[in-house]
């Protein structure tokens, strides 16, 4: 389902992070690491079966300026898409480890 609750398809991913079987905080750490390698505007697909990941990722996107695009769940896991922010983030003490 897309970010606005419609059934419109989510954009294709430019990169994938497979965190199936991993629990907090690993999915967020791997997401932050991988998104630094992407170009602005590119989309990251995160695969996770940790139920906390969606809420954590939404909050992280709000904090860092990346765009949460939505979740397209499959079977027992989430398929979460995030678009890398287009402009550099303002420095925040809470986002000190997010430089990308």
Buried (B, 14 or more C-beta within 10 A) or exposed (E): EBBEEEEEEBBEBBBEBEBEEBEBEBBBEBBBEBBEEBEEEBBBBBBBBBEEBBEBBBEBBEEBBBBBBBBBEEEEBBBBBBBBBEEEBEEEEEBEEBEB
